[in-house]
């Protein structure tokens, strides 16, 4: 369990802004919950949450939500093998190993920590990724190690990139730090319009177990 703080640099419709973000990751070895909160002056607060179980295969989300002005949620139903959405979106098939758009960052790191050799530079991994309105298979390419500067200190990372395959796909870049048990040191999400949000780690502190 840990609380990670990030500095955020973003651009929306060519207007840059700065913000702060916090990723709260809690678990008791059986259940987990995660919460990512981004707060910016004049923009407001956006919060994503993921809650579920820890299984021998890793994280098994049960509910994902994305809230700014209103909240949208996705519910995982493994008994039926389906994902349902609070938005007016048709349900989708639930594939093995599926993650949501928040648990994804933690699950990728956990798998890499368990078996780094499986994620050699140049290899790729695919995972069904569930958002508040959809469930798509995302493919990530593994790059060679990259050194970031975090709080004035060098930090070795492994980079994963989801490159867009269709016109409106989102590009996702994820830097995982072995020194932090492969938790994300930087996350950059770029929309097809060019809008982006990049969060870079500034500090960590312990956190408690899930409520």
DAKADA-V854967 format. One record per pair of residues at least 24 apart in sequence whose ideal C-beta (glycine too) atoms are under 8 Angstrom apart, sorted by the first residue. I is the first residue (numbers start at 1). J is the second residue. Records with the same first field share a line. If there is no record, write none. Layout:
# DAKADA-V854967
I->J + J
This chain:
# DAKADA-V854967
1->25 + 26 + 27 + 206 + 207 + 208 + 209
2->183 + 204 + 205 + 206 + 207
3->204 + 205 + 206 + 207
4->183 + 184 + 201 + 203 + 204
5->201 + 202 + 203 + 204 + 205
6->187 + 199 + 200 + 201 + 202
7->199 + 200 + 202
8->38 + 40 + 197 + 198 + 199 + 200
9->197 + 198 + 200
10->40 + 195 + 196 + 197 + 198
11->194 + 195 + 196
12->195
13->193 + 195
14->194
17->41 + 42 + 43
19->43
21->199
23->184
24->207
25->106 + 183 + 207
26->207 + 208 + 209 + 210
27->54 + 209 + 210
28->209 + 210
29->54
30->54
31->210
32->59 + 106 + 210
33->210 + 211
34->102 + 103 + 106
36->102
38->197 + 199
44->68 + 69
48->101 + 102
49->102
50->100 + 102 + 103
51->210
52->76 + 103
57->96 + 97
58->97 + 107 + 110 + 111
59->99 + 103 + 106 + 107 + 110
61->98 + 99 + 100 + 103 + 130
64->100 + 101 + 102 + 103 + 130 + 131 + 132
65->132
66->101 + 131 + 132
72->132 + 133
73->132
74->100 + 130 + 131 + 132 + 135
76->100 + 130
83->130 + 135
85->132 + 133
86->132
87->132 + 133
89->133 + 134
92->130 + 134 + 135
93->135
94->128 + 135
95->128 + 135 + 137
97->127 + 128
98->127 + 128 + 129 + 130 + 135
99->127 + 128 + 129 + 130
100->129 + 130 + 131
101->129 + 130 + 131
104->129 + 138
105->174 + 184 + 187
106->183
108->140 + 160 + 174 + 176 + 182
109->176 + 181 + 182 + 183 + 184
110->182
112->158 + 176 + 182
113->178 + 181 + 182
116->178
119->158
121->145
125->160
138->162 + 172
139->165
140->172 + 174
146->175
148->175 + 177 + 185 + 186 + 200
150->177 + 185 + 200 + 201 + 202
151->201 + 202 + 203
155->179 + 180 + 185 + 201
157->185 + 186
158->182
164->192
167->192
168->192
177->201
180->204
